[in-house]
Each structure stands twice: as C-alpha cells, then as structure tokens.
Amino acid sequence: MRGLVKAVAILASLAQGCAALPAQRESALGLGQMASVRGRQGLVIGAPHGTSDEQTDRIGVDLARRTGFGLVVATGYGNLDDRRRRLNVNRPTEGVPGSPPAEEVYTDNARIVYEAYVSRVREVAQGPLSLYVELHGNGRQGSAGGIEIATVGVSPPDAWRLKTLLELIRDAHLRGKPEIPRLEVLVEPLDRLSFTASSAKQVGILKLPERAFHIELPRVARTLGREAYTDVLADFLAQASRLLLSKGR
C-alpha cells in the first residue's frame, strides 16, 4: 500500500507543469508502478529503484521538471522478502542491493519488469536515446563522501570536462552552506569507481543509449543535502547535455 501511495504522489508531482502519462501498473505481476512523462526528445532521466534507493524518485521528479528531460520512475519492486531482495528493473535480474553482480539471478518476473521499463524509456525518449541519466542511492560507508558517475559513450577528455564542470557547479551552490558536505566527484573513465554499473552495461538498459550517466548518490546527498545537490545536478545536467550533444552535430 505504501508503494502505491508513493506512486500516486509521484504522478501528482509530475502533473504540475508537465504533460503526465498515466501510471502503468505491472498487471502481469501485480507489483509496482511505473510513472513517466515526456520531455525533450532523446533525453531521459530514470529512477529504477525509486522505492529501495530512498529519495531517488523525488530527486528524479525535481530534475525532470527543471531540466526538461523526460522521466521514468519505478517504485514498488523492492523488499520482495526478508532479505530485501528486489527486482533490479534496469536489468533482467533480481538480487539483494549491494551484493555483487555474480549473485544476481535471472528470473521471468525480472525479465517482464525489465522489458516494461525499457519500453517506457523508449516511449519517453520519442526516438533515439541520446542521453540517458539513471539515479541510484547507496549506503556504502566507503562511498559516503562522494558522487560516482559511471558512463557510457564518454571519452577520457570528456570525463575530465564533466568532472571539472560538476566540481565548479558544486562549489558555486555550496558557497555559504557549511552544513552541507562538499562531496567528491568521481567520473568514469577518468576515475576508479566502486559502482561501475557493469551488469546494466552488459545485459541491461545501459546497452541502449548513445551516452549515459549512472549516478550513485550517497545518503547525505539524498537527506540533509538533498535540496542543495538537486540544485547542483539540475545545473550539471543542463550544461553537460549541451556539452556532449553539441559534439555530435
């Protein structure tokens, strides 16, 4: 019930200033919800773990509204049992959050939900998927001080430009806010990451886009610093999309 209430709240947020698409309940499984809204062609923000990666659904809604990107939010596919096992949504597997890719299991249910998610992303993209941005959250202690961005279609020089851009935007927005931690910025392939999105790249949705950012947010960026880092990410995505997409013209 809580997942359904959350999905309805997300749809209400999407409806404010956006042409919202209707929520699509996964009738084949009777589990979660996928809410979506069209935006700028080819640009999509995804929050596949909107329930289990706390606040990524809300952040996604705010970012879509402020950048004009399309949005797909999946909620209600986590906590399938007392081990917190979830359907991974952005790939056709299920597993426990934080466990290694080798422990993920392919199931029919996971495939059905993954195919529904891919279909919704394609629909929202309205054509080729030029830039796909996926939001995740983690509670890993070793990653608590940084934002990690795994990438697809990003060269080392562009990774340096993106990292520098995000650092400058972060510093500008956090000026005068000593209570908000200044998170380190790590961008692939320039930096070594703890979260490389290897499964989603090999068998999941990250096979599809021309370019992609898989953004891992530590807990502080989704709690105490949520508003500040939503501001940071909104500015970053607006400028990064122009930087990357202008190179292809």
Phi and psi restraints in degrees (value plus and minus 20) as a CYANA .aco file:
   2 ARG   PHI     -82.3   -42.3
   2 ARG   PSI     -58.3   -18.3
   3 GLY   PHI     -83.4   -43.4
   3 GLY   PSI     -58.9   -18.9
   4 LEU   PHI     -87.3   -47.3
   4 LEU   PSI     -63.4   -23.4
   5 VAL   PHI     -80.0   -40.0
   5 VAL   PSI     -61.1   -21.1
   6 LYS   PHI     -84.8   -44.8
   6 LYS   PSI     -61.3   -21.3
   7 ALA   PHI     -83.1   -43.1
   7 ALA   PSI     -60.0   -20.0
   8 VAL   PHI     -84.1   -44.1
   8 VAL   PSI     -59.9   -19.9
   9 ALA   PHI     -83.9   -43.9
   9 ALA   PSI     -59.3   -19.3
  10 ILE   PHI     -83.5   -43.5
  10 ILE   PSI     -63.7   -23.7
  11 LEU   PHI     -81.7   -41.7
  11 LEU   PSI     -58.7   -18.7
  12 ALA   PHI     -83.0   -43.0
  12 ALA   PSI     -59.8   -19.8
  13 SER   PHI     -85.4   -45.4
  13 SER   PSI     -61.8   -21.8
  14 LEU   PHI     -82.9   -42.9
  14 LEU   PSI     -54.4   -14.4
  15 ALA   PHI     -89.1   -49.1
  15 ALA   PSI     -39.6     0.4
  16 GLN   PHI     -98.1   -58.1
  16 GLN   PSI      81.0   121.0
  17 GLY   PHI      63.4   103.4
  17 GLY   PSI     -12.7    27.3
  18 CYS   PHI    -152.3  -112.3
  18 CYS   PSI     134.6   174.6
  19 ALA   PHI    -107.6   -67.6
  19 ALA   PSI      69.4   109.4
  20 ALA   PHI     -94.8   -54.8
  20 ALA   PSI     121.0   161.0
  21 LEU   PHI    -107.3   -67.3
  21 LEU   PSI     133.7   173.7
  22 PRO   PHI     -88.6   -48.6
  22 PRO   PSI     128.7   168.7
  23 ALA   PHI     -82.0   -42.0
  23 ALA   PSI     122.9   162.9
  24 GLN   PHI    -135.2   -95.2
  24 GLN   PSI      90.2   130.2
  25 ARG   PHI    -102.1   -62.1
  25 ARG   PSI     118.0   158.0
  26 GLU   PHI     -96.8   -56.8
  26 GLU   PSI      63.3   103.3
  27 SER   PHI     -84.6   -44.6
  27 SER   PSI     -45.5    -5.5
  28 ALA   PHI     -86.5   -46.5
  28 ALA   PSI     -45.3    -5.3
  29 LEU   PHI    -137.1   -97.1
  29 LEU   PSI     -42.7    -2.7
  30 GLY   PHI      45.8    85.8
  30 GLY   PSI      12.2    52.2
  31 LEU   PHI    -127.0   -87.0
  31 LEU   PSI    -125.7   -85.7
  32 GLY   PHI    -107.2   -67.2
  32 GLY   PSI    -185.9  -145.9
  33 GLN   PHI    -147.1  -107.1
  33 GLN   PSI     129.5   169.5
  34 MET   PHI    -144.1  -104.1
  34 MET   PSI      98.6   138.6
  35 ALA   PHI    -130.0   -90.0
  35 ALA   PSI     123.4   163.4
  36 SER   PHI    -170.2  -130.2
  36 SER   PSI     141.0   181.0
  37 VAL   PHI    -169.4  -129.4
  37 VAL   PSI     118.4   158.4
  38 ARG   PHI     -97.7   -57.7
  38 ARG   PSI     128.8   168.8
  39 GLY   PHI    -160.4  -120.4
  39 GLY   PSI    -159.6  -119.6
  40 ARG   PHI     -85.7   -45.7
  40 ARG   PSI     115.9   155.9
  41 GLN   PHI     -79.4   -39.4
  41 GLN   PSI     110.8   150.8
  42 GLY   PHI      65.6   105.6
  42 GLY   PSI     -25.7    14.3
  43 LEU   PHI    -136.9   -96.9
  43 LEU   PSI      99.2   139.2
  44 VAL   PHI    -156.5  -116.5
  44 VAL   PSI     114.9   154.9
  45 ILE   PHI    -122.3   -82.3
  45 ILE   PSI     112.7   152.7
  46 GLY   PHI    -141.0  -101.0
  46 GLY   PSI     120.6   160.6
  47 ALA   PHI    -148.6  -108.6
  47 ALA   PSI      61.6   101.6
  48 PRO   PHI     -92.2   -52.2
  48 PRO   PSI     -38.9     1.1
  49 HIS   PHI    -138.4   -98.4
  49 HIS   PSI      28.3    68.3
  50 GLY   PHI     -79.4   -39.4
  50 GLY   PSI     -43.9    -3.9
  51 THR   PHI    -110.8   -70.8
  51 THR   PSI     -71.9   -31.9
  52 SER   PHI     -99.5   -59.5
  52 SER   PSI     -46.7    -6.7
  53 ASP   PHI    -116.8   -76.8
  53 ASP   PSI      67.8   107.8
  54 GLU   PHI     -71.0   -31.0
  54 GLU   PSI     111.7   151.7
  55 GLN   PHI      55.1    95.1
  55 GLN   PSI     -23.0    17.0
  56 THR   PHI     -87.5   -47.5
  56 THR   PSI     -47.3    -7.3
  57 ASP   PHI     -85.4   -45.4
  57 ASP   PSI     -66.5   -26.5
  58 ARG   PHI     -84.6   -44.6
  58 ARG   PSI     -62.7   -22.7
  59 ILE   PHI     -82.9   -42.9
  59 ILE   PSI     -61.1   -21.1
  60 GLY   PHI     -80.5   -40.5
  60 GLY   PSI     -64.0   -24.0
  61 VAL   PHI     -79.7   -39.7
  61 VAL   PSI     -66.4   -26.4
  62 ASP   PHI     -84.9   -44.9
  62 ASP   PSI     -61.6   -21.6
  63 LEU   PHI     -86.4   -46.4
  63 LEU   PSI     -61.3   -21.3
  64 ALA   PHI     -82.8   -42.8
  64 ALA   PSI     -62.7   -22.7
  65 ARG   PHI     -82.8   -42.8
  65 ARG   PSI     -56.0   -16.0
  66 ARG   PHI    -110.3   -70.3
  66 ARG   PSI     -40.6    -0.6
  67 THR   PHI    -124.3   -84.3
  67 THR   PSI     -40.1    -0.1
  68 GLY   PHI      64.9   104.9
  68 GLY   PSI     -18.7    21.3
  69 PHE   PHI     -85.8   -45.8
  69 PHE   PSI     133.3   173.3
  70 GLY   PHI     -90.7   -50.7
  70 GLY   PSI     148.3   188.3
  71 LEU   PHI    -165.7  -125.7
  71 LEU   PSI     118.9   158.9
  72 VAL   PHI    -151.9  -111.9
  72 VAL   PSI     103.2   143.2
  73 VAL   PHI    -141.9  -101.9
  73 VAL   PSI     106.1   146.1
  74 ALA   PHI    -129.4   -89.4
  74 ALA   PSI     109.6   149.6
  75 THR   PHI    -152.4  -112.4
  75 THR   PSI     133.1   173.1
  76 GLY   PHI      71.1   111.1
  76 GLY   PSI      -7.7    32.3
  77 TYR   PHI    -125.8   -85.8
  77 TYR   PSI      -8.7    31.3
  78 GLY   PHI    -127.3   -87.3
  78 GLY   PSI     156.7   196.7
  79 ASN   PHI      32.2    72.2
  79 ASN   PSI      31.9    71.9
  80 LEU   PHI     -93.9   -53.9
  80 LEU   PSI     -40.0     0.0
  81 ASP   PHI    -173.1  -133.1
  81 ASP   PSI    -194.1  -154.1
  82 ASP   PHI     -93.1   -53.1
  82 ASP   PSI     -24.6    15.4
  83 ARG   PHI    -114.7   -74.7
  83 ARG   PSI     -14.8    25.2
  84 ARG   PHI      45.0    85.0
  84 ARG   PSI       6.8    46.8
  85 ARG   PHI     -82.2   -42.2
  85 ARG   PSI     123.1   163.1
  86 ARG   PHI    -158.8  -118.8
  86 ARG   PSI     137.6   177.6
  87 LEU   PHI     -97.8   -57.8
  87 LEU   PSI     110.0   150.0
  88 ASN   PHI     -97.4   -57.4
  88 ASN   PSI     -35.4     4.6
  89 VAL   PHI      47.9    87.9
  89 VAL   PSI     -73.4   -33.4
  90 ASN   PHI    -105.4   -65.4
  90 ASN   PSI     -13.1    26.9
  91 ARG   PHI    -178.3  -138.3
  91 ARG   PSI     137.2   177.2
  92 PRO   PHI    -104.5   -64.5
  92 PRO   PSI      26.5    66.5
  93 THR   PHI    -154.0  -114.0
  93 THR   PSI     148.8   188.8
  94 GLU   PHI    -151.8  -111.8
  94 GLU   PSI     137.1   177.1
  95 GLY   PHI     159.5   199.5
  95 GLY   PSI    -194.1  -154.1
  96 VAL   PHI    -116.7   -76.7
  96 VAL   PSI     109.0   149.0
  97 PRO   PHI     -72.6   -32.6
  97 PRO   PSI     113.6   153.6
  98 GLY   PHI      70.5   110.5
  98 GLY   PSI     -32.1     7.9
  99 SER   PHI     -98.6   -58.6
  99 SER   PSI     134.7   174.7
 100 PRO   PHI     -87.3   -47.3
 100 PRO   PSI     134.5   174.5
 101 PRO   PHI     -74.7   -34.7
 101 PRO   PSI     -51.9   -11.9
 102 ALA   PHI     -83.2   -43.2
 102 ALA   PSI     -40.4    -0.4
 103 GLU   PHI    -112.6   -72.6
 103 GLU   PSI     -23.2    16.8
 104 GLU   PHI     -93.5   -53.5
 104 GLU   PSI     129.6   169.6
 105 VAL   PHI    -143.5  -103.5
 105 VAL   PSI     114.3   154.3
 106 TYR   PHI    -100.3   -60.3
 106 TYR   PSI     109.5   149.5
 107 THR   PHI    -157.0  -117.0
 107 THR   PSI     141.3   181.3
 108 ASP   PHI     -83.6   -43.6
 108 ASP   PSI     -61.4   -21.4
 109 ASN   PHI     -81.4   -41.4
 109 ASN   PSI     -63.4   -23.4
 110 ALA   PHI     -83.3   -43.3
 110 ALA   PSI     -59.2   -19.2
 111 ARG   PHI     -85.2   -45.2
 111 ARG   PSI     -62.2   -22.2
 112 ILE   PHI     -81.9   -41.9
 112 ILE   PSI     -65.7   -25.7
 113 VAL   PHI     -88.1   -48.1
 113 VAL   PSI     -60.9   -20.9
 114 TYR   PHI     -80.1   -40.1
 114 TYR   PSI     -66.0   -26.0
 115 GLU   PHI     -83.9   -43.9
 115 GLU   PSI     -56.1   -16.1
 116 ALA   PHI     -86.2   -46.2
 116 ALA   PSI     -59.6   -19.6
 117 TYR   PHI     -86.1   -46.1
 117 TYR   PSI     -65.5   -25.5
 118 VAL   PHI     -80.4   -40.4
 118 VAL   PSI     -63.0   -23.0
 119 SER   PHI     -80.3   -40.3
 119 SER   PSI     -62.2   -22.2
 120 ARG   PHI     -87.9   -47.9
 120 ARG   PSI     -60.1   -20.1
 121 VAL   PHI     -82.5   -42.5
 121 VAL   PSI     -63.9   -23.9
 122 ARG   PHI     -81.7   -41.7
 122 ARG   PSI     -61.4   -21.4
 123 GLU   PHI     -82.3   -42.3
 123 GLU   PSI     -63.8   -23.8
 124 VAL   PHI     -89.5   -49.5
 124 VAL   PSI     -52.9   -12.9
 125 ALA   PHI     -86.9   -46.9
 125 ALA   PSI     -49.7    -9.7
 126 GLN   PHI      39.8    79.8
 126 GLN   PSI      17.2    57.2
 127 GLY   PHI     120.0   160.0
 127 GLY   PSI    -178.5  -138.5
 128 PRO   PHI     -76.2   -36.2
 128 PRO   PSI     121.2   161.2
 129 LEU   PHI    -108.2   -68.2
 129 LEU   PSI      74.2   114.2
 130 SER   PHI     -93.8   -53.8
 130 SER   PSI     -62.0   -22.0
 131 LEU   PHI    -166.1  -126.1
 131 LEU   PSI     100.2   140.2
 132 TYR   PHI    -134.9   -94.9
 132 TYR   PSI     107.3   147.3
 133 VAL   PHI    -137.2   -97.2
 133 VAL   PSI     100.8   140.8
 134 GLU   PHI    -135.5   -95.5
 134 GLU   PSI     111.3   151.3
 135 LEU   PHI    -121.8   -81.8
 135 LEU   PSI     112.7   152.7
 136 HIS   PHI    -157.1  -117.1
 136 HIS   PSI     140.0   180.0
 137 GLY   PHI    -149.7  -109.7
 137 GLY   PSI     130.0   170.0
 138 ASN   PHI    -163.4  -123.4
 138 ASN   PSI     136.6   176.6
 139 GLY   PHI    -133.1   -93.1
 139 GLY   PSI      -1.3    38.7
 140 ARG   PHI     -86.5   -46.5
 140 ARG   PSI     105.2   145.2
 141 GLN   PHI     -80.7   -40.7
 141 GLN   PSI     -58.6   -18.6
 142 GLY   PHI     -89.9   -49.9
 142 GLY   PSI     -33.8     6.2
 143 SER   PHI    -130.6   -90.6
 143 SER   PSI     -10.0    30.0
 144 ALA   PHI     -86.5   -46.5
 144 ALA   PSI     -40.4    -0.4
 145 GLY   PHI    -121.1   -81.1
 145 GLY   PSI      -7.9    32.1
 146 GLY   PHI    -168.9  -128.9
 146 GLY   PSI     138.5   178.5
 147 ILE   PHI    -121.9   -81.9
 147 ILE   PSI     104.9   144.9
 148 GLU   PHI    -129.0   -89.0
 148 GLU   PSI     112.9   152.9
 149 ILE   PHI    -144.0  -104.0
 149 ILE   PSI      83.0   123.0
 150 ALA   PHI     -98.4   -58.4
 150 ALA   PSI     129.1   169.1
 151 THR   PHI    -153.3  -113.3
 151 THR   PSI     141.0   181.0
 152 VAL   PHI    -149.2  -109.2
 152 VAL   PSI     112.8   152.8
 153 GLY   PHI      52.3    92.3
 153 GLY   PSI       3.7    43.7
 154 VAL   PHI    -136.3   -96.3
 154 VAL   PSI     103.0   143.0
 155 SER   PHI     -98.7   -58.7
 155 SER   PSI     142.2   182.2
 156 PRO   PHI     -76.2   -36.2
 156 PRO   PSI     -63.0   -23.0
 157 PRO   PHI     -81.6   -41.6
 157 PRO   PSI     -60.0   -20.0
 158 ASP   PHI     -88.9   -48.9
 158 ASP   PSI     -54.1   -14.1
 159 ALA   PHI     -82.4   -42.4
 159 ALA   PSI     -59.7   -19.7
 160 TRP   PHI     -83.3   -43.3
 160 TRP   PSI     -63.1   -23.1
 161 ARG   PHI     -83.6   -43.6
 161 ARG   PSI     -62.3   -22.3
 162 LEU   PHI     -85.9   -45.9
 162 LEU   PSI     -61.9   -21.9
 163 LYS   PHI     -82.8   -42.8
 163 LYS   PSI     -66.1   -26.1
 164 THR   PHI     -82.3   -42.3
 164 THR   PSI     -62.5   -22.5
 165 LEU   PHI     -79.9   -39.9
 165 LEU   PSI     -68.1   -28.1
 166 LEU   PHI     -85.6   -45.6
 166 LEU   PSI     -58.2   -18.2
 167 GLU   PHI     -83.5   -43.5
 167 GLU   PSI     -62.6   -22.6
 168 LEU   PHI     -84.9   -44.9
 168 LEU   PSI     -62.6   -22.6
 169 ILE   PHI     -86.2   -46.2
 169 ILE   PSI     -63.2   -23.2
 170 ARG   PHI     -76.1   -36.1
 170 ARG   PSI     -69.7   -29.7
 171 ASP   PHI     -84.0   -44.0
 171 ASP   PSI     -57.1   -17.1
 172 ALA   PHI     -86.3   -46.3
 172 ALA   PSI     -61.9   -21.9
 173 HIS   PHI     -96.3   -56.3
 173 HIS   PSI     -47.7    -7.7
 174 LEU   PHI    -111.9   -71.9
 174 LEU   PSI     -23.3    16.7
 175 ARG   PHI     -80.7   -40.7
 175 ARG   PSI     107.1   147.1
 176 GLY   PHI      61.7   101.7
 176 GLY   PSI      -9.0    31.0
 177 LYS   PHI    -146.7  -106.7
 177 LYS   PSI      48.8    88.8
 178 PRO   PHI     -83.8   -43.8
 178 PRO   PSI     -37.7     2.3
 179 GLU   PHI     -97.5   -57.5
 179 GLU   PSI     -34.1     5.9
 180 ILE   PHI    -117.5   -77.5
 180 ILE   PSI     101.9   141.9
 181 PRO   PHI     -80.9   -40.9
 181 PRO   PSI     121.9   161.9
 182 ARG   PHI    -109.2   -69.2
 182 ARG   PSI      75.3   115.3
 183 LEU   PHI     -95.3   -55.3
 183 LEU   PSI     120.4   160.4
 184 GLU   PHI     -86.3   -46.3
 184 GLU   PSI     130.8   170.8
 185 VAL   PHI    -133.5   -93.5
 185 VAL   PSI     104.2   144.2
 186 LEU   PHI    -143.8  -103.8
 186 LEU   PSI     106.2   146.2
 187 VAL   PHI    -149.3  -109.3
 187 VAL   PSI     107.1   147.1
 188 GLU   PHI     -99.8   -59.8
 188 GLU   PSI     121.9   161.9
 189 PRO   PHI    -113.1   -73.1
 189 PRO   PSI      -9.1    30.9
 190 LEU   PHI     -89.5   -49.5
 190 LEU   PSI     -60.7   -20.7
 191 ASP   PHI    -134.8   -94.8
 191 ASP   PSI     138.0   178.0
 192 ARG   PHI    -105.7   -65.7
 192 ARG   PSI     110.3   150.3
 193 LEU   PHI    -132.2   -92.2
 193 LEU   PSI     136.9   176.9
 194 SER   PHI    -104.8   -64.8
 194 SER   PSI     -48.6    -8.6
 195 PHE   PHI    -137.7   -97.7
 195 PHE   PSI      77.5   117.5
 196 THR   PHI    -117.4   -77.4
 196 THR   PSI     -23.1    16.9
 197 ALA   PHI      37.3    77.3
 197 ALA   PSI      16.7    56.7
 198 SER   PHI     -81.6   -41.6
 198 SER   PSI     -59.6   -19.6
 199 SER   PHI     -87.4   -47.4
 199 SER   PSI     -63.7   -23.7
 200 ALA   PHI     -85.9   -45.9
 200 ALA   PSI     -49.5    -9.5
 201 LYS   PHI     -94.4   -54.4
 201 LYS   PSI     -56.2   -16.2
 202 GLN   PHI    -102.8   -62.8
 202 GLN   PSI     -63.7   -23.7
 203 VAL   PHI    -149.1  -109.1
 203 VAL   PSI     -17.7    22.3
 204 GLY   PHI    -138.3   -98.3
 204 GLY   PSI    -176.4  -136.4
 205 ILE   PHI     -88.2   -48.2
 205 ILE   PSI     -41.3    -1.3
 206 LEU   PHI     -93.8   -53.8
 206 LEU   PSI     -20.2    19.8
 207 LYS   PHI     -96.7   -56.7
 207 LYS   PSI     -38.6     1.4
 208 LEU   PHI    -108.7   -68.7
 208 LEU   PSI     -64.0   -24.0
 209 PRO   PHI     -98.3   -58.3
 209 PRO   PSI     136.3   176.3
 210 GLU   PHI     -86.6   -46.6
 210 GLU   PSI     -61.2   -21.2
 211 ARG   PHI    -159.1  -119.1
 211 ARG   PSI     129.6   169.6
 212 ALA   PHI    -171.9  -131.9
 212 ALA   PSI     127.5   167.5
 213 PHE   PHI    -137.2   -97.2
 213 PHE   PSI     104.3   144.3
 214 HIS   PHI    -127.5   -87.5
 214 HIS   PSI      82.5   122.5
 215 ILE   PHI    -119.9   -79.9
 215 ILE   PSI     100.5   140.5
 216 GLU   PHI    -122.0   -82.0
 216 GLU   PSI      99.8   139.8
 217 LEU   PHI    -127.3   -87.3
 217 LEU   PSI     106.8   146.8
 218 PRO   PHI     -90.4   -50.4
 218 PRO   PSI     150.0   190.0
 219 ARG   PHI     -79.0   -39.0
 219 ARG   PSI     -60.5   -20.5
 220 VAL   PHI     -83.3   -43.3
 220 VAL   PSI     -51.2   -11.2
 221 ALA   PHI     -93.3   -53.3
 221 ALA   PSI     -33.0     7.0
 222 ARG   PHI    -131.0   -91.0
 222 ARG   PSI     -18.8    21.2
 223 THR   PHI    -146.9  -106.9
 223 THR   PSI    -116.2   -76.2
 224 LEU   PHI     -75.6   -35.6
 224 LEU   PSI     -62.4   -22.4
 225 GLY   PHI    -120.1   -80.1
 225 GLY   PSI      -1.9    38.1
 226 ARG   PHI     -80.7   -40.7
 226 ARG   PSI     -69.0   -29.0
 227 GLU   PHI     -83.0   -43.0
 227 GLU   PSI     -64.5   -24.5
 228 ALA   PHI     -83.8   -43.8
 228 ALA   PSI     -64.8   -24.8
 229 TYR   PHI     -98.0   -58.0
 229 TYR   PSI     -41.4    -1.4
 230 THR   PHI     -86.8   -46.8
 230 THR   PSI     -61.2   -21.2
 231 ASP   PHI     -78.7   -38.7
 231 ASP   PSI     -65.6   -25.6
 232 VAL   PHI     -80.3   -40.3
 232 VAL   PSI     -69.9   -29.9
 233 LEU   PHI     -87.5   -47.5
 233 LEU   PSI     -54.8   -14.8
 234 ALA   PHI     -82.3   -42.3
 234 ALA   PSI     -67.3   -27.3
 235 ASP   PHI     -84.1   -44.1
 235 ASP   PSI     -61.7   -21.7
 236 PHE   PHI     -82.1   -42.1
 236 PHE   PSI     -68.1   -28.1
 237 LEU   PHI     -85.0   -45.0
 237 LEU   PSI     -58.3   -18.3
 238 ALA   PHI     -81.8   -41.8
 238 ALA   PSI     -64.5   -24.5
 239 GLN   PHI     -98.4   -58.4
 239 GLN   PSI     -58.5   -18.5
 240 ALA   PHI     -85.0   -45.0
 240 ALA   PSI     -58.3   -18.3
 241 SER   PHI     -84.4   -44.4
 241 SER   PSI     -60.6   -20.6
 242 ARG   PHI     -85.1   -45.1
 242 ARG   PSI     -61.9   -21.9
 243 LEU   PHI     -81.1   -41.1
 243 LEU   PSI     -68.1   -28.1
 244 LEU   PHI     -95.3   -55.3
 244 LEU   PSI     -63.9   -23.9
 245 LEU   PHI     -94.2   -54.2
 245 LEU   PSI     -45.9    -5.9
 246 SER   PHI     -88.5   -48.5
 246 SER   PSI     -44.2    -4.2
 247 LYS   PHI     -90.0   -50.0
 247 LYS   PSI     -44.0    -4.0
 248 GLY   PHI    -109.0   -69.0
 248 GLY   PSI     -21.0    19.0
